[in-house]
Amino acid sequence: MAEPLTMALPKGRLTEDALAHLARAGYLPPANGDAGRKLVLDGADGRLRFIMVKPSDVPVFVEYGAADLGVAGLDVLREAERDVYEPLLLPFGYCRLVVAGKAGRPDQPLRLERSPRVATKFPRLTEAFFRKRGLAPELIIMSGSVELAPLVGLADLIVDLVQTGATLRENGLVELRVILESQAALIVNRASYRLRAGAVRELIDAMAEVVG
């Protein structure tokens, strides 16, 4: 039997949807093993091997060939700017990257704030958004609860991912601008796309048929 393709999956909210769509496309998920604990899992039919990694690391594993394919959010892909092939958008993981601030903040154009302090986990996308508007933001790069920053005076604004906006509202924040509409995407290592073209193309086509 041919060597299985290695797929990097993001640990967390996208895992279940990714495995469900793969199963619908005919690629069986691991028969046993806890995807929340084990880092390497073999698909039940031997066609895929899964490696479970942090969402932000999926493009790294795929670009460098440690994984042939992966599933990642467009927010992660645009922030990382990794050299991977993106053949297919997937119908889950919908969210948006937004600029948000305190609800009681003065209603004025962002361009009037020459150098706002902005807390974010997405420094590349954040800086590009503000600089395109002639602003030079002071970026505060965080890894935890970005929503806290405006509440304690750490930052004027935040740039963060939202789905329903409930977390923002619960913390007295409002959306001001949308930077990026995001969803999950299938990504492929460029060498794997050439050297294992048959197996890779078969998976892409099967997934495309499932997602319509």
C-alpha beads as a LAMMPS data file, in Angstrom:
LAMMPS data file: protein, C-alpha beads

212 atoms
211 bonds

1 atom types
1 bond types

-500.0 500.0 xlo xhi
-500.0 500.0 ylo yhi
-500.0 500.0 zlo zhi

Masses

1 110.0

Atoms # bond

1 1 1 0.000 0.000 0.000
2 1 1 1.230 3.500 -0.800
3 1 1 2.673 5.687 1.927
4 1 1 -0.142 7.738 3.476
5 1 1 -0.340 11.458 2.919
6 1 1 0.445 13.483 6.037
7 1 1 -2.106 16.134 6.929
8 1 1 -1.576 18.859 9.542
9 1 1 -4.759 19.642 11.450
10 1 1 -5.207 22.586 13.809
11 1 1 -5.927 21.560 17.376
12 1 1 -9.115 23.255 18.532
13 1 1 -12.294 24.506 16.927
14 1 1 -11.530 23.392 13.339
15 1 1 -10.542 19.794 14.119
16 1 1 -13.993 18.226 14.312
17 1 1 -15.278 19.941 11.164
18 1 1 -12.131 19.037 9.224
19 1 1 -12.365 15.349 10.174
20 1 1 -16.102 15.288 9.412
21 1 1 -15.610 16.714 5.918
22 1 1 -12.725 14.346 5.236
23 1 1 -14.930 11.417 6.288
24 1 1 -17.665 12.577 3.913
25 1 1 -15.026 12.675 1.171
26 1 1 -14.101 9.062 1.913
27 1 1 -11.047 9.575 4.132
28 1 1 -11.690 7.832 7.417
29 1 1 -10.633 9.541 10.659
30 1 1 -8.505 7.724 13.243
31 1 1 -10.236 4.593 14.510
32 1 1 -8.917 5.107 18.017
33 1 1 -6.868 7.660 19.854
34 1 1 -7.769 10.954 21.453
35 1 1 -7.174 13.801 18.985
36 1 1 -6.927 16.135 21.962
37 1 1 -3.937 14.257 23.430
38 1 1 -2.081 12.348 20.731
39 1 1 -0.058 14.395 18.264
40 1 1 0.248 11.802 15.474
41 1 1 -2.811 9.790 14.433
42 1 1 -3.254 7.274 11.636
43 1 1 -6.437 7.343 9.581
44 1 1 -8.509 4.170 9.884
45 1 1 -8.092 3.321 6.193
46 1 1 -4.338 4.022 6.031
47 1 1 -4.669 6.784 3.422
48 1 1 -3.879 9.677 5.747
49 1 1 -1.663 10.307 8.732
50 1 1 -2.729 13.260 10.870
51 1 1 -0.442 15.489 12.895
52 1 1 -2.134 17.746 15.436
53 1 1 -0.502 21.164 15.761
54 1 1 -1.249 24.698 16.908
55 1 1 -3.401 26.501 14.313
56 1 1 -0.684 29.074 13.612
57 1 1 1.838 26.272 12.941
58 1 1 -0.157 24.448 10.247
59 1 1 1.259 26.551 7.356
60 1 1 4.797 26.073 8.720
61 1 1 4.526 22.276 8.706
62 1 1 3.038 22.335 5.202
63 1 1 5.499 24.815 3.697
64 1 1 8.527 22.875 4.924
65 1 1 7.151 19.502 3.855
66 1 1 6.636 17.937 7.292
67 1 1 3.026 17.649 6.140
68 1 1 1.767 17.191 2.582
69 1 1 -1.493 19.001 3.300
70 1 1 -3.200 20.936 6.043
71 1 1 -6.313 22.781 7.104
72 1 1 -5.895 26.390 8.215
73 1 1 -7.962 29.530 8.552
74 1 1 -7.478 32.308 6.024
75 1 1 -6.619 34.601 8.944
76 1 1 -3.658 32.371 9.816
77 1 1 -2.588 32.079 6.168
78 1 1 -2.697 35.816 5.480
79 1 1 -0.848 36.607 8.700
80 1 1 1.854 33.991 8.125
81 1 1 2.361 34.576 4.369
82 1 1 3.783 31.076 3.928
83 1 1 4.555 29.663 0.475
84 1 1 1.816 27.035 0.162
85 1 1 -0.751 26.136 -2.461
86 1 1 -4.377 26.956 -1.551
87 1 1 -6.587 24.844 -3.840
88 1 1 -9.854 24.865 -1.911
89 1 1 -11.907 26.876 0.563
90 1 1 -13.824 24.803 3.108
91 1 1 -17.336 25.622 4.407
92 1 1 -16.541 25.963 8.103
93 1 1 -14.440 28.034 10.461
94 1 1 -16.235 31.229 9.459
95 1 1 -15.130 34.310 11.389
96 1 1 -13.853 37.811 10.730
97 1 1 -10.828 39.821 11.778
98 1 1 -12.002 43.181 13.066
99 1 1 -10.851 46.438 14.602
100 1 1 -12.762 47.007 17.833
101 1 1 -12.821 49.594 20.601
102 1 1 -14.734 50.612 23.688
103 1 1 -18.436 51.203 23.124
104 1 1 -18.281 54.710 24.586
105 1 1 -15.424 55.817 22.395
106 1 1 -15.902 59.001 20.284
107 1 1 -17.284 58.259 16.824
108 1 1 -14.499 59.557 14.606
109 1 1 -12.661 58.267 11.549
110 1 1 -9.693 56.044 12.352
111 1 1 -7.467 58.259 10.224
112 1 1 -7.757 61.022 12.832
113 1 1 -5.864 58.877 15.321
114 1 1 -2.331 59.259 14.049
115 1 1 -0.643 56.624 16.194
116 1 1 -3.193 54.483 18.030
117 1 1 -2.066 51.773 20.407
118 1 1 -3.472 48.518 19.069
119 1 1 -3.413 45.161 20.865
120 1 1 -3.510 42.109 18.619
121 1 1 -2.381 38.562 17.875
122 1 1 -2.116 39.519 14.176
123 1 1 0.684 42.123 13.908
124 1 1 1.301 41.764 10.154
125 1 1 -2.342 42.186 9.103
126 1 1 -2.917 44.902 11.702
127 1 1 0.050 47.016 10.645
128 1 1 -0.825 46.625 6.952
129 1 1 -4.414 47.728 7.580
130 1 1 -3.448 50.887 9.469
131 1 1 -0.481 51.839 7.294
132 1 1 -2.676 51.587 4.197
133 1 1 -4.679 54.365 5.817
134 1 1 -1.620 56.500 6.553
135 1 1 -1.421 55.568 10.219
136 1 1 1.543 54.313 12.245
137 1 1 0.063 52.128 14.968
138 1 1 1.927 51.219 18.120
139 1 1 1.410 47.470 18.177
140 1 1 1.055 45.544 21.415
141 1 1 1.412 41.879 20.517
142 1 1 -0.516 39.574 22.830
143 1 1 -1.192 35.861 23.079
144 1 1 -4.049 35.910 25.591
145 1 1 -7.331 37.796 26.003
146 1 1 -6.938 40.772 23.677
147 1 1 -10.372 42.115 24.740
148 1 1 -8.940 43.078 28.119
149 1 1 -6.477 45.615 26.695
150 1 1 -8.844 48.595 26.135
151 1 1 -10.619 47.974 29.438
152 1 1 -7.480 48.552 31.514
153 1 1 -5.918 51.283 29.382
154 1 1 -3.290 49.077 27.756
155 1 1 -4.498 49.876 24.221
156 1 1 -6.863 52.232 22.403
157 1 1 -8.073 49.557 19.982
158 1 1 -7.805 45.834 19.370
159 1 1 -7.648 43.694 16.259
160 1 1 -9.043 40.241 16.892
161 1 1 -11.114 37.409 15.452
162 1 1 -14.839 37.341 16.145
163 1 1 -17.597 34.929 15.185
164 1 1 -20.829 36.225 16.730
165 1 1 -19.408 39.295 18.441
166 1 1 -20.778 38.147 21.802
167 1 1 -17.404 38.312 23.571
168 1 1 -16.892 41.882 22.407
169 1 1 -20.331 42.939 23.626
170 1 1 -19.859 41.227 26.972
171 1 1 -16.716 43.307 27.483
172 1 1 -18.221 46.622 26.378
173 1 1 -16.519 46.661 22.980
174 1 1 -17.889 47.292 19.496
175 1 1 -16.693 46.440 15.999
176 1 1 -15.369 49.419 14.059
177 1 1 -13.957 47.921 10.850
178 1 1 -13.687 44.480 9.239
179 1 1 -10.164 43.695 8.047
180 1 1 -10.703 40.166 6.739
181 1 1 -13.528 37.670 6.274
182 1 1 -12.078 34.275 7.150
183 1 1 -12.916 30.601 6.782
184 1 1 -11.027 27.312 6.652
185 1 1 -8.933 26.384 3.630
186 1 1 -7.184 23.266 2.397
187 1 1 -3.494 23.923 1.795
188 1 1 -0.861 21.784 0.074
189 1 1 2.918 21.654 0.082
190 1 1 4.098 22.711 -3.376
191 1 1 6.559 19.810 -3.757
192 1 1 3.932 17.280 -2.636
193 1 1 1.521 18.686 -5.195
194 1 1 4.025 17.741 -7.917
195 1 1 5.677 14.599 -6.526
196 1 1 2.525 12.979 -5.112
197 1 1 0.175 14.481 -7.636
198 1 1 -2.144 11.492 -7.965
199 1 1 -2.913 11.078 -4.255
200 1 1 -3.050 14.819 -3.591
201 1 1 -5.301 15.547 -6.556
202 1 1 -7.597 12.679 -5.575
203 1 1 -8.059 14.162 -2.102
204 1 1 -8.624 17.686 -3.433
205 1 1 -11.225 16.463 -5.922
206 1 1 -13.021 14.375 -3.273
207 1 1 -13.137 17.327 -0.877
208 1 1 -14.303 19.676 -3.644
209 1 1 -17.187 17.341 -4.452
210 1 1 -18.238 17.272 -0.783
211 1 1 -18.123 21.039 -0.267
212 1 1 -19.807 21.761 -3.583

Bonds

1 1 1 2
2 1 2 3
3 1 3 4
4 1 4 5
5 1 5 6
6 1 6 7
7 1 7 8
8 1 8 9
9 1 9 10
10 1 10 11
11 1 11 12
12 1 12 13
13 1 13 14
14 1 14 15
15 1 15 16
16 1 16 17
17 1 17 18
18 1 18 19
19 1 19 20
20 1 20 21
21 1 21 22
22 1 22 23
23 1 23 24
24 1 24 25
25 1 25 26
26 1 26 27
27 1 27 28
28 1 28 29
29 1 29 30
30 1 30 31
31 1 31 32
32 1 32 33
33 1 33 34
34 1 34 35
35 1 35 36
36 1 36 37
37 1 37 38
38 1 38 39
39 1 39 40
40 1 40 41
41 1 41 42
42 1 42 43
43 1 43 44
44 1 44 45
45 1 45 46
46 1 46 47
47 1 47 48
48 1 48 49
49 1 49 50
50 1 50 51
51 1 51 52
52 1 52 53
53 1 53 54
54 1 54 55
55 1 55 56
56 1 56 57
57 1 57 58
58 1 58 59
59 1 59 60
60 1 60 61
61 1 61 62
62 1 62 63
63 1 63 64
64 1 64 65
65 1 65 66
66 1 66 67
67 1 67 68
68 1 68 69
69 1 69 70
70 1 70 71
71 1 71 72
72 1 72 73
73 1 73 74
74 1 74 75
75 1 75 76
76 1 76 77
77 1 77 78
78 1 78 79
79 1 79 80
80 1 80 81
81 1 81 82
82 1 82 83
83 1 83 84
84 1 84 85
85 1 85 86
86 1 86 87
87 1 87 88
88 1 88 89
89 1 89 90
90 1 90 91
91 1 91 92
92 1 92 93
93 1 93 94
94 1 94 95
95 1 95 96
96 1 96 97
97 1 97 98
98 1 98 99
99 1 99 100
100 1 100 101
101 1 101 102
102 1 102 103
103 1 103 104
104 1 104 105
105 1 105 106
106 1 106 107
107 1 107 108
108 1 108 109
109 1 109 110
110 1 110 111
111 1 111 112
112 1 112 113
113 1 113 114
114 1 114 115
115 1 115 116
116 1 116 117
117 1 117 118
118 1 118 119
119 1 119 120
120 1 120 121
121 1 121 122
122 1 122 123
123 1 123 124
124 1 124 125
125 1 125 126
126 1 126 127
127 1 127 128
128 1 128 129
129 1 129 130
130 1 130 131
131 1 131 132
132 1 132 133
133 1 133 134
134 1 134 135
135 1 135 136
136 1 136 137
137 1 137 138
138 1 138 139
139 1 139 140
140 1 140 141
141 1 141 142
142 1 142 143
143 1 143 144
144 1 144 145
145 1 145 146
146 1 146 147
147 1 147 148
148 1 148 149
149 1 149 150
150 1 150 151
151 1 151 152
152 1 152 153
153 1 153 154
154 1 154 155
155 1 155 156
156 1 156 157
157 1 157 158
158 1 158 159
159 1 159 160
160 1 160 161
161 1 161 162
162 1 162 163
163 1 163 164
164 1 164 165
165 1 165 166
166 1 166 167
167 1 167 168
168 1 168 169
169 1 169 170
170 1 170 171
171 1 171 172
172 1 172 173
173 1 173 174
174 1 174 175
175 1 175 176
176 1 176 177
177 1 177 178
178 1 178 179
179 1 179 180
180 1 180 181
181 1 181 182
182 1 182 183
183 1 183 184
184 1 184 185
185 1 185 186
186 1 186 187
187 1 187 188
188 1 188 189
189 1 189 190
190 1 190 191
191 1 191 192
192 1 192 193
193 1 193 194
194 1 194 195
195 1 195 196
196 1 196 197
197 1 197 198
198 1 198 199
199 1 199 200
200 1 200 201
201 1 201 202
202 1 202 203
203 1 203 204
204 1 204 205
205 1 205 206
206 1 206 207
207 1 207 208
208 1 208 209
209 1 209 210
210 1 210 211
211 1 211 212
